[in-house]
Amino acid sequence: MIKILMICHGNICRSTMAEFVLQDMVKKEGREAEFYINSAGTSREEIGNPPHKGTIHVLKEHGVPIGTHFATQLTRVDYDNYDYLIGMDSYNIRNIHKIVGEDAKKKVYKLLDFTEEARDIDDPWYTNKFEKTYEDVVKGCRGLLEHINELNK
């Protein structure tokens, strides 16, 4: 089983969106038994909170099922429990390293590293551009699945 942890700052916008988008993608491919996909935040600010209403709205508009979710914080143990720790921006990556330490096993990536546009995904908490974030998340999740498929050929 491939274990993927999507990570952003608070775990209510981007990482949650990526969690549900990727779960939907693998389910549509009939591969949900091959993956465990979850999300977390690097901060404690939103712990226990549900997904942001903007995240819920954009996922519903695109027909992406939304599971039960309450924000949690990334821990050092997560590094050992997951194959991929996927941050949404450079700030997240710095904070992931502060929490988990050295990435000796090369598990930490930005989501858009798996696309031709290796860049940050803007935080819709600040931009209020949830549709743009959704588009970036979809691109990144597709790229991540392609990467995984290539490794497992």
DSSP file with accessible surface (Angstrom, degrees, kcal/mol):
  #  RESIDUE AA STRUCTURE BP1 BP2  ACC     N-H-->O    O-->H-N    N-H-->O    O-->H-N    TCO  KAPPA ALPHA  PHI   PSI    X-CA   Y-CA   Z-CA
    1    1 A M              0   0  137      0, 0.0     2,-0.6     0, 0.0    34,-0.2   0.000 360.0 360.0 360.0 135.5    0.0    0.0    0.0
    2    2 A I  E     -a   35   0A  28     32,-3.1    34,-2.6    80,-0.0     2,-0.5  -0.828 360.0-155.2 -94.6 124.3    1.3    3.5   -0.9
    3    3 A K  E     -a   36   0A  84     -2,-0.6    80,-2.2    32,-0.2    81,-1.8  -0.896  12.8-177.2-109.1 123.3    0.8    5.9    1.9
    4    4 A I  E     -ab  37  84A   0     32,-2.9    34,-2.4    -2,-0.5     2,-0.5  -0.970  10.7-165.3-124.4 130.3    0.5    9.6    1.0
    5    5 A L  E     -ab  38  85A   3     79,-2.7    81,-3.1    -2,-0.4     2,-0.4  -0.965  10.2-153.4-116.9 115.8    0.2   12.6    3.4
    6    6 A M  E     -ab  39  86A   0     32,-2.6    34,-2.4    -2,-0.5     2,-0.4  -0.754  19.7-167.0 -85.8 135.4   -0.9   15.9    2.0
    7    7 A I  E     +ab  40  87A   0     79,-3.5    81,-1.0    -2,-0.4    34,-0.2  -0.982  20.8 148.9-135.2 133.1    0.4   18.8    4.0
    8    8 A C  E     -a   41   0A   3     32,-1.5    34,-1.7    -2,-0.4    35,-0.3  -0.674  58.3 -79.4-136.9-162.6   -0.3   22.6    4.2
    9    9 A H  S    S+     0   0   27     32,-0.3    34,-2.5    -2,-0.2    33,-0.3   0.984 118.2   7.4 -70.0 -58.8   -0.3   25.2    7.0
   10   10 A G  S    S-     0   0   10     31,-0.2    31,-0.2    32,-0.2    36,-0.1   0.583  88.7-126.3-105.9 -12.8   -3.6   24.6    8.8
   11   11 A N  S    S+     0   0    0     29,-0.3    30,-0.1    60,-0.1    61,-0.1   0.828  86.7  93.3  68.7  35.3   -5.0   21.4    7.1
   12   12 A I  S    S+     0   0   11     39,-0.1    40,-2.8    59,-0.1    43,-0.2   0.508  90.3  21.5-127.9 -11.9   -8.4   23.0    6.2
   13   13 A C  S  > S+     0   0    4     38,-0.2     4,-2.4    42,-0.1     5,-0.2   0.585 124.3  15.8-118.2 -87.9   -7.8   24.2    2.6
   14   14 A R  H  > S+     0   0    2      1,-0.2     4,-2.8     2,-0.2     5,-0.2   0.903 125.9  44.8 -66.2 -48.8   -5.1   22.9    0.3
   15   15 A S  H  > S+     0   0    0      2,-0.2     4,-2.5     1,-0.2    -1,-0.2   0.908 115.9  47.8 -66.7 -38.1   -4.1   19.7    1.9
   16   16 A T  H  > S+     0   0    0      2,-0.2     4,-2.3     1,-0.2     5,-0.2   0.921 112.2  50.2 -65.7 -42.7   -7.6   18.6    2.6
   17   17 A M  H  X S+     0   0    0     -4,-2.4     4,-2.6     1,-0.2     5,-0.2   0.939 112.2  47.5 -59.5 -46.3   -8.6   19.5   -1.0
   18   18 A A  H  X S+     0   0    0     -4,-2.8     4,-2.6     1,-0.2     5,-0.3   0.889 109.0  55.1 -64.6 -38.9   -5.6   17.4   -2.2
   19   19 A E  H  X S+     0   0   12     -4,-2.5     4,-2.3    -5,-0.2    -1,-0.2   0.956 113.9  39.2 -57.5 -52.1   -6.5   14.5    0.1
   20   20 A F  H  X S+     0   0    3     -4,-2.3     4,-2.2     2,-0.2    -2,-0.2   0.872 115.2  52.4 -71.7 -35.6  -10.1   14.3   -1.3
   21   21 A V  H  X S+     0   0    4     -4,-2.6     4,-2.4    -5,-0.2    -1,-0.2   0.948 113.1  44.1 -64.3 -47.7   -9.1   14.9   -4.9
   22   22 A L  H  X S+     0   0    0     -4,-2.6     4,-2.6     2,-0.2     5,-0.3   0.910 111.9  52.9 -67.0 -39.7   -6.5   12.2   -4.9
   23   23 A Q  H  X S+     0   0   66     -4,-2.3     4,-2.1    -5,-0.3    -1,-0.2   0.926 111.0  48.1 -58.6 -42.5   -8.8    9.8   -3.1
   24   24 A D  H  X S+     0   0   20     -4,-2.2     4,-2.5     2,-0.2    -2,-0.2   0.910 110.3  51.7 -65.1 -42.1  -11.4   10.4   -5.8
   25   25 A M  H  X S+     0   0   30     -4,-2.4     4,-1.2     1,-0.2    -2,-0.2   0.934 112.3  44.0 -61.5 -48.1   -8.8    9.9   -8.6
   26   26 A V  H  <>S+     0   0    3     -4,-2.6     5,-3.2     1,-0.2     6,-0.4   0.873 112.6  53.1 -69.4 -32.6   -7.6    6.5   -7.3
   27   27 A K  H ><5S+     0   0  129     -4,-2.1     3,-1.8    -5,-0.3    -1,-0.2   0.929 106.3  52.4 -65.2 -43.0  -11.2    5.4   -6.6
   28   28 A K  H 3<5S+     0   0  152     -4,-2.5    -1,-0.2     1,-0.3    -2,-0.2   0.779 109.6  50.3 -64.5 -24.2  -12.2    6.2  -10.2
   29   29 A E  T 3<5S-     0   0  100     -4,-1.2    -1,-0.3    -5,-0.2    -2,-0.2   0.406 116.1-118.1 -88.9  -1.1   -9.3    4.1  -11.4
   30   30 A G  T < 5S+     0   0   59     -3,-1.8    -3,-0.2    -4,-0.2     3,-0.2   0.771  85.6 113.1  70.3  28.1  -10.4    1.3   -9.1
   31   31 A R    > < +     0   0   37     -5,-3.2     3,-2.2    -6,-0.1     4,-0.4   0.179  24.2 117.8-118.0  17.1   -7.2    1.5   -7.2
   32   32 A E  G >  S+     0   0   95     -6,-0.4     3,-1.2     1,-0.3    -1,-0.1   0.809  72.6  61.7 -60.2 -27.3   -8.4    2.7   -3.8
   33   33 A A  G 3  S+     0   0   87      1,-0.2    -1,-0.3    -3,-0.2    -2,-0.1   0.710  98.9  58.3 -70.6 -16.0   -7.1   -0.5   -2.1
   34   34 A E  G <  S+     0   0   86     -3,-2.2   -32,-3.1   -33,-0.1     2,-0.4   0.572 105.5  55.6 -86.0 -12.3   -3.5    0.4   -3.2
   35   35 A F  E <   -a    2   0A  13     -3,-1.2     2,-0.4    -4,-0.4   -32,-0.2  -0.936  51.4-165.3-129.4 147.5   -3.5    3.7   -1.4
   36   36 A Y  E     -a    3   0A 108    -34,-2.6   -32,-2.9    -2,-0.4     2,-0.5  -0.992  25.1-176.5-123.1 117.7   -3.9    5.3    2.0
   37   37 A I  E     +a    4   0A   9     -2,-0.4     2,-0.2   -34,-0.2   -32,-0.2  -0.972  12.4 149.9-122.9 128.7   -4.3    9.1    1.5
   38   38 A N  E     -a    5   0A  40    -34,-2.4   -32,-2.6    -2,-0.5     2,-0.3  -0.796  27.1-136.4-142.6-178.8   -4.6   11.5    4.4
   39   39 A S  E     +a    6   0A   0    -34,-0.2     2,-0.3    -2,-0.2   -32,-0.2  -0.974  17.4 171.8-146.6 160.2   -3.7   15.1    5.3
   40   40 A A  E     -a    7   0A   2    -34,-2.4   -32,-1.5    -2,-0.3   -29,-0.3  -0.952  23.1-124.0-156.4 169.4   -2.2   17.2    8.0
   41   41 A G  E     -ac   8  73A   0     31,-2.4    33,-3.3    -2,-0.3   -32,-0.3  -0.808  13.4-135.3-117.8 161.9   -1.0   20.8    8.8
   42   42 A T  S    S+     0   0   10    -34,-1.7     2,-0.2   -33,-0.3   -33,-0.2   0.649  87.5  60.0 -88.5 -16.7    2.3   22.1   10.0
   43   43 A S  S    S-     0   0   17    -34,-2.5    -2,-0.2   -35,-0.3     3,-0.2  -0.599  73.1-136.6-107.0 171.9    0.6   24.4   12.5
   44   44 A R  S >  S+     0   0  172     -2,-0.2     3,-1.2     1,-0.1   -34,-0.1   0.422  77.5 102.3-100.8  -1.5   -1.7   23.9   15.5
   45   45 A E  T 3  S+     0   0  131      1,-0.3    -1,-0.1   -36,-0.1   -35,-0.1   0.773  89.8  28.2 -57.7 -37.1   -3.9   26.8   14.6
   46   46 A E  T >  S+     0   0   35     -3,-0.2     3,-2.9   -37,-0.2    25,-0.4   0.305  79.1 150.8-111.0   8.1   -6.8   24.8   13.1
   47   47 A I  T <  S+     0   0   72     -3,-1.2    25,-0.2     1,-0.3    24,-0.1  -0.144  74.9  13.5 -49.4 129.6   -6.6   21.5   14.9
   48   48 A G  T 3  S+     0   0   41     23,-3.0    -1,-0.3     1,-0.3    24,-0.1   0.258  98.0 124.9  89.0 -11.0  -10.0   19.9   15.2
   49   49 A N    <   -     0   0   66     -3,-2.9    22,-2.9    21,-0.1    -1,-0.3  -0.533  59.2-121.8 -83.3 150.1  -11.6   22.2   12.7
   50   50 A P        -     0   0   71      0, 0.0    20,-0.2     0, 0.0     3,-0.1  -0.237  50.1 -65.0 -76.9 174.0  -13.5   20.9    9.6
   51   51 A P        -     0   0   14      0, 0.0   -38,-0.2     0, 0.0   -39,-0.1  -0.223  64.8 -91.1 -57.8 150.3  -12.5   21.8    6.0
   52   52 A H     >  -     0   0   39    -40,-2.8     4,-2.4     1,-0.1     3,-0.5  -0.308  32.5-119.7 -59.9 144.4  -12.8   25.5    5.0
   53   53 A K  H  > S+     0   0  172      1,-0.2     4,-2.6     2,-0.2     5,-0.2   0.834 114.8  56.5 -60.2 -30.9  -16.2   26.3    3.5
   54   54 A G  H  > S+     0   0   12      2,-0.2     4,-2.2     1,-0.2    -1,-0.2   0.890 107.3  48.4 -67.3 -37.7  -14.4   27.4    0.3
   55   55 A T  H  > S+     0   0    0     -3,-0.5     4,-2.3   -43,-0.2     5,-0.2   0.942 112.7  48.0 -65.1 -47.4  -12.8   24.0    0.0
   56   56 A I  H  X S+     0   0   49     -4,-2.4     4,-2.5     1,-0.2     5,-0.2   0.934 111.9  50.7 -59.0 -45.1  -16.1   22.2    0.6
   57   57 A H  H  X S+     0   0  108     -4,-2.6     4,-2.4     1,-0.2    -2,-0.2   0.936 112.0  44.5 -61.2 -49.2  -17.8   24.5   -2.0
   58   58 A V  H  X S+     0   0    4     -4,-2.2     4,-1.3     1,-0.2    -1,-0.2   0.893 113.3  50.8 -68.8 -35.6  -15.3   23.9   -4.8
   59   59 A L  H  <>S+     0   0    1     -4,-2.3     5,-2.8    -5,-0.2     3,-0.3   0.931 111.0  48.5 -66.6 -42.3  -15.1   20.2   -4.2
   60   60 A K  H ><5S+     0   0  149     -4,-2.5     3,-1.5    -5,-0.2    -2,-0.2   0.910 107.5  56.0 -61.6 -41.9  -18.9   19.9   -4.3
   61   61 A E  H 3<5S+     0   0  122     -4,-2.4    -1,-0.2     1,-0.3    -2,-0.2   0.822 112.1  43.0 -59.9 -30.7  -18.9   21.9   -7.6
   62   62 A H  T 3<5S-     0   0   72     -4,-1.3    -1,-0.3    -3,-0.3    -2,-0.2   0.311 115.9-113.4 -99.7   7.3  -16.6   19.4   -9.1
   63   63 A G  T < 5 +     0   0   54     -3,-1.5    -3,-0.2     1,-0.2    -2,-0.1   0.737  62.3 152.4  71.2  23.8  -18.3   16.3   -7.8
   64   64 A V      < -     0   0    5     -5,-2.8    -1,-0.2    -6,-0.2    -2,-0.1  -0.779  47.3-120.7 -89.3 120.9  -15.5   15.3   -5.5
   65   65 A P        -     0   0   77      0, 0.0     2,-0.6     0, 0.0   -41,-0.1  -0.337  21.5-145.8 -61.4 140.2  -16.7   13.4   -2.5
   66   66 A I        -     0   0   54    -45,-0.0     3,-0.1   -10,-0.0     2,-0.1  -0.942  14.2-162.2-112.7 116.8  -15.9   14.9    0.8
   67   67 A G        -     0   0   38     -2,-0.6     2,-0.3     1,-0.1   -47,-0.1  -0.266  39.7 -71.3 -85.6 178.7  -15.2   12.6    3.7
   68   68 A T        +     0   0  127     -2,-0.1     2,-0.3   -18,-0.1    -1,-0.1  -0.553  63.0 170.7 -70.9 131.7  -15.2   13.4    7.4
   69   69 A H        +     0   0   15     -2,-0.3     2,-0.4    -3,-0.1   -53,-0.0  -0.980  22.4 178.7-149.9 134.9  -12.1   15.5    8.2
   70   70 A F        -     0   0  119     -2,-0.3   -21,-0.1   -20,-0.2   -23,-0.1  -0.997  43.7-100.4-133.8 131.2  -10.9   17.4   11.2
   71   71 A A        +     0   0    2    -22,-2.9   -23,-3.0   -25,-0.4     2,-0.3  -0.163  43.4 179.6 -55.9 137.6   -7.5   19.2   11.0
   72   72 A T        -     0   0   69    -25,-0.2   -31,-2.4   -33,-0.1     2,-0.4  -0.877  25.5-112.7-130.5 166.5   -4.5   17.6   12.6
   73   73 A Q  B     -c   41   0A  53     -2,-0.3   -31,-0.2   -33,-0.2   -29,-0.1  -0.842  30.9-109.9-104.9 140.2   -0.9   18.5   12.9
   74   74 A L        -     0   0    3    -33,-3.3     2,-0.3    -2,-0.4    -1,-0.0  -0.330  38.2-163.5 -57.4 142.1    2.0   16.7   11.3
   75   75 A T    >>  -     0   0   63      1,-0.1     3,-0.9    25,-0.0     4,-0.6  -0.869  33.9-109.1-127.4 165.4    4.2   14.8   13.7
   76   76 A R  H >> S+     0   0  117     -2,-0.3     3,-1.2     1,-0.2     4,-0.7   0.872 117.4  61.3 -58.4 -37.9    7.7   13.2   13.5
   77   77 A V  H >> S+     0   0   83      1,-0.3     4,-1.5     2,-0.2     3,-0.7   0.828  90.0  69.7 -61.9 -30.2    6.1    9.8   13.5
   78   78 A D  H <> S+     0   0   27     -3,-0.9     4,-1.4     1,-0.2    -1,-0.3   0.841  89.2  63.2 -58.9 -32.0    4.3   10.6   10.2
   79   79 A Y  H << S+     0   0    7     -3,-1.2     3,-0.3    -4,-0.6    -1,-0.2   0.915 107.9  41.4 -59.7 -40.1    7.7   10.6    8.4
   80   80 A D  H << S+     0   0   90     -3,-0.7    -1,-0.2    -4,-0.7    -2,-0.2   0.790 115.0  51.6 -76.4 -27.1    8.0    6.9    9.3
   81   81 A N  H  < S+     0   0   85     -4,-1.5     2,-0.3     2,-0.0    -1,-0.2   0.587 104.6  59.3 -88.9 -13.5    4.4    6.0    8.5
   82   82 A Y     <  -     0   0   16     -4,-1.4   -78,-0.2    -3,-0.3     3,-0.1  -0.891  58.9-152.6-120.8 152.0    4.1    7.6    5.0
   83   83 A D  S    S+     0   0   72    -80,-2.2     2,-0.4    -2,-0.3   -79,-0.2   0.758  90.1  30.1 -85.9 -31.6    5.9    7.0    1.7
   84   84 A Y  E     -b    4   0A  26    -81,-1.8   -79,-2.7     2,-0.0     2,-0.6  -0.999  58.4-168.2-132.9 131.6    5.2   10.6    0.5
   85   85 A L  E     -bd   5 108A   0     22,-2.9    24,-2.2    -2,-0.4     2,-0.7  -0.970  20.6-165.4-116.0 110.6    4.9   13.8    2.5
   86   86 A I  E     -bd   6 109A   0    -81,-3.1   -79,-3.5    -2,-0.6    24,-0.2  -0.866   4.6-167.1-110.8 110.0    3.5   16.3    0.1
   87   87 A G  E     -bd   7 110A   0     22,-3.0    24,-2.5    -2,-0.7   -79,-0.2  -0.514  18.8-141.6 -88.0 161.5    3.6   20.0    0.9
   88   88 A M  S    S+     0   0    1    -81,-1.0    33,-2.8    22,-0.2     2,-0.3   0.688  77.4   7.5 -96.8 -22.2    1.8   22.7   -1.0
   89   89 A D  S  > S-     0   0   22     31,-0.2     4,-2.0     1,-0.1    -1,-0.1  -0.941  80.7 -94.2-152.7 173.5    4.4   25.5   -0.9
   90   90 A S  H  > S+     0   0   43     -2,-0.3     4,-2.4     1,-0.2     5,-0.2   0.850 121.4  55.9 -62.1 -36.2    8.0   26.3    0.1
   91   91 A Y  H  > S+     0   0  112      1,-0.2     4,-2.2     2,-0.2    -1,-0.2   0.920 107.5  49.4 -62.4 -43.4    6.9   27.5    3.5
   92   92 A N  H  > S+     0   0    0      2,-0.2     4,-2.8     1,-0.2    -2,-0.2   0.914 108.7  53.4 -60.7 -42.2    5.2   24.2    4.2
   93   93 A I  H  X S+     0   0   31     -4,-2.0     4,-2.4     2,-0.2    -2,-0.2   0.928 108.2  49.5 -61.5 -44.6    8.3   22.3    3.1
   94   94 A R  H  X S+     0   0  140     -4,-2.4     4,-1.8     1,-0.2    -1,-0.2   0.930 114.1  45.8 -58.9 -44.3   10.5   24.3    5.5
   95   95 A N  H  X S+     0   0   22     -4,-2.2     4,-1.7     2,-0.2    -2,-0.2   0.850 108.0  56.4 -70.8 -32.9    8.0   23.6    8.4
   96   96 A I  H  X S+     0   0    0     -4,-2.8     4,-3.3     1,-0.2     5,-0.4   0.950 108.5  48.2 -60.0 -46.6    7.8   19.9    7.4
   97   97 A H  H  X S+     0   0   68     -4,-2.4     4,-2.1     1,-0.2    -2,-0.2   0.865 107.6  55.4 -64.3 -34.7   11.6   19.6    7.8
   98   98 A K  H  < S+     0   0  164     -4,-1.8    -1,-0.2    -5,-0.2    -2,-0.2   0.860 116.3  38.0 -63.0 -34.8   11.4   21.4   11.2
   99   99 A I  H  < S+     0   0   47     -4,-1.7    -2,-0.2    -3,-0.3    -1,-0.2   0.910 129.0  27.8 -83.7 -45.8    8.9   18.8   12.4
  100  100 A V  H  < S-     0   0    2     -4,-3.3    -3,-0.2     1,-0.3     2,-0.2   0.623  96.0-144.6 -96.5 -14.2   10.3   15.6   10.8
  101  101 A G     <  +     0   0   34     -4,-2.1    -1,-0.3    -5,-0.4    -2,-0.1  -0.505  57.9  10.7  86.8-154.0   14.0   16.5   10.6
  102  102 A E        -     0   0  161     -2,-0.2     2,-1.0     1,-0.1     3,-0.2  -0.283  64.3-135.2 -64.0 143.2   16.3   15.4    7.8
  103  103 A D    >   +     0   0   19      1,-0.2     3,-1.7     2,-0.1    -1,-0.1  -0.491  43.0 155.4 -96.9  63.5   14.6   13.8    4.7
  104  104 A A  T 3  S+     0   0   69     -2,-1.0    -1,-0.2     1,-0.3    -2,-0.0   0.809  73.2  48.6 -62.8 -29.4   17.1   10.9    4.4
  105  105 A K  T 3  S-     0   0  135     -3,-0.2    -1,-0.3     0, 0.0    -2,-0.1   0.330 109.1-122.1 -95.5   6.3   14.6    8.7    2.6
  106  106 A K    <   +     0   0  147     -3,-1.7    -2,-0.1     1,-0.1    -3,-0.0   0.939  66.3 136.9  53.5  58.2   13.6   11.5    0.1
  107  107 A K        +     0   0   22    -23,-0.1   -22,-2.9   -25,-0.0     2,-0.5   0.547  39.6  91.8-105.2 -14.8    9.9   11.4    1.0
  108  108 A V  E     +d   85   0A  16    -24,-0.2     2,-0.3    -5,-0.1   -22,-0.2  -0.769  48.0 149.6 -96.9 126.1    9.2   15.2    1.1
  109  109 A Y  E     -d   86   0A  63    -24,-2.2   -22,-3.0    -2,-0.5     2,-0.4  -0.956  46.4-113.1-142.1 161.3    8.0   17.0   -2.1
  110  110 A K  E >   -d   87   0A  32     -2,-0.3     3,-1.9   -24,-0.2     4,-0.3  -0.786  35.3-121.9 -89.9 146.0    5.9   19.9   -3.2
  111  111 A L  G >  S+     0   0    0    -24,-2.5     3,-1.5    -2,-0.4   -23,-0.1   0.894 111.4  52.3 -57.9 -42.0    2.7   18.8   -5.0
  112  112 A L  G >  S+     0   0    1      7,-0.4     3,-1.6     1,-0.3    -1,-0.3   0.536  84.8  86.4 -79.1   1.3    3.5   20.7   -8.1
  113  113 A D  G <  S+     0   0   71     -3,-1.9    -1,-0.3     1,-0.3     5,-0.2   0.737  83.6  62.1 -63.8 -20.0    7.0   19.1   -8.3
  114  114 A F  G <  S+     0   0   29     -3,-1.5    -1,-0.3    -4,-0.3     2,-0.2   0.219 102.1  61.4 -91.6  13.7    5.2   16.3  -10.1
  115  115 A T  S <  S-     0   0   32     -3,-1.6     3,-0.3     4,-0.1    25,-0.0  -0.744  96.4-103.5-126.0 177.4    4.2   18.7  -12.9
  116  116 A E  S    S+     0   0  203     -2,-0.2     2,-0.4     1,-0.2    -3,-0.1   0.532 114.7  65.6 -78.7  -6.5    6.1   20.8  -15.5
  117  117 A E  S    S-     0   0   80     -5,-0.2     2,-1.2     2,-0.1    -1,-0.2  -0.555  70.9-174.9-112.9  63.8    5.2   23.9  -13.3
  118  118 A A        +     0   0   65     -2,-0.4     2,-0.3    -3,-0.3    -5,-0.2  -0.450  39.8 114.1 -65.3  96.4    7.2   23.1  -10.1
  119  119 A R        -     0   0   70     -2,-1.2    -7,-0.4   -31,-0.1     2,-0.1  -0.896  68.8 -71.3-151.9 177.9    6.0   26.0   -8.0
  120  120 A D        -     0   0   56     -2,-0.3     2,-0.6    -9,-0.1   -31,-0.2  -0.476  36.2-129.1 -76.6 151.8    4.0   26.8   -4.9
  121  121 A I        -     0   0    1    -33,-2.8  -107,-0.1    -2,-0.1    12,-0.1  -0.913  33.9-119.5 -97.9 120.9    0.2   26.4   -4.7
  122  122 A D        -     0   0   91     -2,-0.6    14,-0.1     1,-0.1   -33,-0.0  -0.281  23.9-112.6 -61.4 146.0   -1.2   29.7   -3.4
  123  123 A D    >>  -     0   0   26      1,-0.1     4,-2.0  -110,-0.0     3,-1.5  -0.698  18.8-157.1 -83.2 114.1   -3.1   29.5   -0.1
  124  124 A P  H 3> S+     0   0    0      0, 0.0     4,-2.1     0, 0.0     6,-0.2   0.656  87.2  77.3 -70.0 -12.0   -6.8   30.2   -0.8
  125  125 A W  H 34 S+     0   0  123      1,-0.2     5,-0.0     2,-0.2    -2,-0.0   0.889 111.8  25.5 -57.2 -37.4   -7.2   31.2    2.9
  126  126 A Y  H <4 S+     0   0  169     -3,-1.5    -1,-0.2     1,-0.1    -4,-0.0   0.812 131.6  38.3 -94.7 -37.9   -5.5   34.5    1.8
  127  127 A T  H  < S-     0   0   52     -4,-2.0    -2,-0.2     2,-0.1    -1,-0.1   0.722  84.6-145.2 -87.6 -24.8   -6.3   34.7   -1.9
  128  128 A N     <  +     0   0  124     -4,-2.1     2,-0.9    -5,-0.2     3,-0.2   0.663  59.6 129.7  62.2  20.2   -9.9   33.4   -1.8
  129  129 A K     >  +     0   0  136      1,-0.2     4,-2.1    -6,-0.1     5,-0.2  -0.562  19.1 156.3-102.2  69.2   -9.2   31.7   -5.2
  130  130 A F  H  > S+     0   0   15     -2,-0.9     4,-2.6     1,-0.2    -1,-0.2   0.839  70.4  56.0 -66.9 -32.5  -10.4   28.3   -4.3
  131  131 A E  H  > S+     0   0   70     -3,-0.2     4,-2.4     2,-0.2    -1,-0.2   0.925 108.3  47.5 -65.4 -43.5  -11.0   27.4   -8.0
  132  132 A K  H  > S+     0   0   75      2,-0.2     4,-2.3     1,-0.2    -2,-0.2   0.918 112.2  50.1 -63.2 -42.4   -7.4   28.2   -8.9
  133  133 A T  H  X S+     0   0    1     -4,-2.1     4,-2.8     1,-0.2    -2,-0.2   0.932 109.0  52.3 -61.3 -43.2   -6.2   26.2   -6.0
  134  134 A Y  H  X S+     0   0   32     -4,-2.6     4,-2.8     1,-0.2    -2,-0.2   0.931 108.2  50.6 -58.8 -45.8   -8.4   23.3   -7.1
  135  135 A E  H  X S+     0   0   88     -4,-2.4     4,-2.2     1,-0.2    -1,-0.2   0.916 112.7  46.4 -59.3 -44.3   -6.9   23.4  -10.6
  136  136 A D  H  X S+     0   0    0     -4,-2.3     4,-2.6     2,-0.2    -1,-0.2   0.905 111.8  51.2 -64.5 -42.4   -3.4   23.4   -9.2
  137  137 A V  H  X S+     0   0    0     -4,-2.8     4,-2.9     2,-0.2     5,-0.2   0.924 109.3  50.4 -62.4 -43.2   -4.2   20.5   -6.9
  138  138 A V  H  X S+     0   0   11     -4,-2.8     4,-2.6     2,-0.2     5,-0.2   0.939 111.4  48.4 -61.4 -46.4   -5.7   18.4   -9.7
  139  139 A K  H  X S+     0   0   73     -4,-2.2     4,-2.3    -5,-0.2    -1,-0.2   0.929 114.2  46.6 -57.9 -47.6   -2.6   19.0  -11.9
  140  140 A G  H  X S+     0   0    0     -4,-2.6     4,-2.6     2,-0.2    -2,-0.2   0.907 111.7  49.7 -64.2 -42.1   -0.3   18.0   -9.0
  141  141 A C  H  X S+     0   0    0     -4,-2.9     4,-2.5     2,-0.2    -1,-0.2   0.908 111.1  49.8 -65.7 -40.3   -2.4   14.9   -8.0
  142  142 A R  H  X S+     0   0  145     -4,-2.6     4,-2.3    -5,-0.2    -1,-0.2   0.929 112.6  47.9 -60.6 -45.6   -2.3   13.7  -11.7
  143  143 A G  H  X S+     0   0    6     -4,-2.3     4,-2.5    -5,-0.2    -2,-0.2   0.897 110.2  51.6 -62.8 -40.7    1.4   14.3  -11.8
  144  144 A L  H  X S+     0   0    0     -4,-2.6     4,-2.6     2,-0.2    -2,-0.2   0.931 110.4  48.6 -62.4 -45.1    1.9   12.4   -8.5
  145  145 A L  H  X S+     0   0    6     -4,-2.5     4,-2.8     1,-0.2    -2,-0.2   0.910 110.9  50.5 -63.1 -40.1   -0.1    9.4   -9.8
  146  146 A E  H  X S+     0   0  125     -4,-2.3     4,-2.4     2,-0.2    -1,-0.2   0.920 110.5  50.4 -61.8 -43.1    1.9    9.4  -13.0
  147  147 A H  H  X S+     0   0   57     -4,-2.5     4,-2.1     2,-0.2    -2,-0.2   0.934 112.2  46.3 -59.1 -47.9    5.1    9.5  -11.0
  148  148 A I  H  X S+     0   0    1     -4,-2.6     4,-1.6     1,-0.2    -2,-0.2   0.914 111.3  52.2 -62.8 -43.1    4.0    6.6   -8.8
  149  149 A N  H  < S+     0   0   55     -4,-2.8    -1,-0.2     1,-0.2    -2,-0.2   0.901 108.8  50.9 -61.6 -40.3    2.8    4.6  -11.9
  150  150 A E  H >< S+     0   0  117     -4,-2.4     3,-1.1     1,-0.2    -1,-0.2   0.899 110.0  49.4 -64.0 -41.4    6.2    5.1  -13.5
  151  151 A L  H 3< S+     0   0  105     -4,-2.1    -1,-0.2     1,-0.2    -2,-0.2   0.793 111.7  49.4 -66.8 -28.5    8.0    3.8  -10.4
  152  152 A N  T 3<        0   0  103     -4,-1.6    -1,-0.2    -5,-0.2    -2,-0.2   0.183 360.0 360.0 -99.9  15.8    5.8    0.8  -10.2
  153  153 A K    <         0   0  189     -3,-1.1    -3,-0.1    -5,-0.1    -4,-0.0  -0.428 360.0 360.0 -72.9 360.0    6.2   -0.4  -13.8
